[in-house]
Structures are given as C-alpha cells and as structure tokens.
Amino acid sequence: MRWLSCCEESLPAEPDWLSAREAAYLETIRFTKRRTEFLLRRHTGKRAVAAALGWPETGLARIEILNRLTGAPYVQVDGERAALDISLTDRAGWAVALVGSEGSMAAGTLGVDLEIAEPRSDGFVSDFLTPREQEYVAAQGDRDARDAAANLVWSAKEAALKVLRVGLRVDTRTVEVEADHDADAEGWRRLVVRHVEGQEFPGWWRRDADFVLTIAGLDPAPPPARLPGGDDLAVATPLHSWVTNPLVGP
Ligand SMILES: CC(C)(COP(=O)(O)OP(=O)(O)OC[C@H]1O[C@@H](n2cnc3c(N)ncnc32)[C@H](O)[C@@H]1OP(=O)(O)O)[C@@H](O)C(=O)NCCC(=O)NCCS
C-alpha cells in the first residue's frame, strides 16, 4: 500500500488534467464545495496513480478515476482497467489517496478515511459507536482526547466500510474498532476493525496536525509507504474556501 496527500491550494487553475468524461461530470456540479472536493479527490488520486506507475504528472488526463454503482472508485489508464485498487478521502481542503494491488469485484482491498479531530457530541458517540467503543472514548483523559478518540473510531469505521464497498449504507455499529497508541518511526499506529460476522480488517492510523487518517485492508500489511510528490499533511491547516462562494459560476 502507498499513500499521497494533497491540499486544494495545489489544484491547477485549469482542469485540463481531467478526462473528457470527468470534465463533463464536473460541469454538472453546482455547489463550490462539491466541485472543489471532486477536483481535489481526482487530482490526488491521479497523482498517486501516476507516482505508483512512475509517470510524470503530464500524463494525468490519461488516468481516469471512475465510480462503481456503489460509489466505490476504480482506475482506468488509457481506457483500460488498471490492475490496482484505490481508495479516496477528503476533509477540509485536504485529500488522501491510497493505492494497492487489485481487489476482487465483490470487495476492495483497501479503504482510507480522513477526519478532523473536531468536537463530537455525546449523542454522536452513543448513536454511532458500539458500547465497547463508547467505553474507549470515555476512558480518555479530557474532552480533547475524547473528541480525538471519537473521530479516530468513526474514521476507522468508514475506512473498513470502504473496503467492504458499502460505505455508510450500513449501521456503523456492525463494525468495531480497536486502536493501539504506539507509533512507529513514521507515526503509524495499528488498528483493527472487526465486523459482527467475524471478518477482521487490520489497518493503521496516524495523527497529522488537526487531522486523523485511518486505513483498513482485507489482509495484514505493513504501514503504507509515502509516494513521491503531494503536500505534507503534518503541516496542514483545515480549509473551508467554499464558504465565501458557495455556488459555482459568476
Ligand atoms: C463512502 C462514504 C462513507 C464516504 O463519505 P465521506 O466521508 O463523506 O467522503 P470521503 O471524502 O471520505 O470519501 C469519498 C470517496 O469515497 C469513495 N466511495 C464512495 N462510496 C464508496 C463505497 N461504497 N465504497 C468505497 N468507497 C466509496 C469515493 O471514491 C468517494 O470519492 P469520489 O466520489 O470522488 O470517487 C459515503 O460516501 C457513503 O456512505 N456512500 C455510500 C452511500 C451513499 O451513496 N449514500 C448517498 C449519499 S447520502
């Protein structure tokens, strides 16, 4: 598994790196927030695929990131399915792409999710987390630590539900997160997400500035390596650029 993070401030002024199909879809988006998020996820995903293939960034229009009916993404290169799996996420002006080997049609091989360590209400914790996860959150020392733990658990659930390619169509309490806090030299810490039916999704998490990043996979794997290029999440500031201009157009 390899990963890349990018900031929306690195988006090129002109979207000439989109394929004709992606550009046509872009034209249908009316809200600035959705448009920026779509562009940021596509740009981050394409840069990650280009880096994984050893391509220069001039080749981005030849790479397409399309979506299955479920919403799960897949990669085409020069119109042909590429033999790699991808997962995408964005939050507050930053996006992460995770690429790995190809998944089966039924389930992916990997999932990634980015969140801000932001305040989460007691209602959020009791509605979406399992009793054991609620205990884990409650056991943290102070409000900030409890918010960080709630966001970590929520994010890891989303990452695992992306591996399953179901997303938030299912009850988030059908998967339970257990997180380790010992970091390796790159800042990765272990986690595992267990499904009520017995399947386990091992993964990793990290904290960069205000952001919590989680990944989950079908099989145990070393922490993902950083792909060349991109922007450094460790110095990231959350951005909400769409607020001043919510609608696309003049
Ligand atoms: C997958 C999901 C949990 C991600 O939501 P999110 O945290 O708001 O967004 P993120 O930025 O982390 O992830 C978005 C990316 O997730 C991926 N994704 C979407 N649905 C997915 C699925 N079923 N499985 C795996 N990945 C999925 C896509 O790549 C998407 O980016 P893209 O549309 O530009 O390709 C959410 O979109 C979901 O549950 N979707 C399925 C249910 C649905 O479609 N509901 C209708 C909208 S309410």
The ligand as an ORCA input file, in Angstrom:
! r2SCAN-3c Opt
* xyz 0 1
  C     -18.233      6.082      1.262
  C     -18.685      7.194      2.198
  C     -18.782      6.647      3.591
  C     -17.629      8.331      2.150
  O     -18.163      9.510      2.639
  P     -17.361     10.801      3.132
  O     -16.641     10.542      4.409
  O     -18.346     11.901      3.110
  O     -16.332     11.128      1.976
  P     -14.783     10.804      1.740
  O     -14.190     12.050      1.171
  O     -14.116     10.194      2.914
  O     -14.854      9.683      0.597
  C     -15.424      9.969     -0.646
  C     -14.942      8.910     -1.596
  O     -15.331      7.638     -1.072
  C     -15.381      6.738     -2.152
  N     -16.597      5.947     -2.019
  C     -17.877      6.343     -2.199
  N     -18.712      5.308     -1.998
  C     -17.929      4.242     -1.686
  C     -18.211      2.889     -1.392
  N     -19.465      2.402     -1.391
  N     -17.175      2.066     -1.121
  C     -15.905      2.514     -1.131
  N     -15.570      3.803     -1.410
  C     -16.591      4.648     -1.689
  C     -15.367      7.543     -3.440
  O     -14.092      7.408     -4.052
  C     -15.582      8.958     -2.953
  O     -14.934      9.921     -3.762
  P     -15.374     10.136     -5.304
  O     -16.886     10.127     -5.315
  O     -14.784     11.431     -5.695
  O     -14.779      8.971     -6.076
  C     -20.059      7.733      1.784
  O     -19.936      8.447      0.566
  C     -21.079      6.642      1.592
  O     -21.502      6.011      2.535
  N     -21.522      6.377      0.365
  C     -22.433      5.282      0.108
  C     -23.859      5.650      0.453
  C     -24.390      6.668     -0.493
  O     -24.037      6.747     -1.635
  N     -25.301      7.461      0.003
  C     -25.871      8.508     -0.796
  C     -25.377      9.837     -0.358
  S     -26.080     10.259      1.200
*
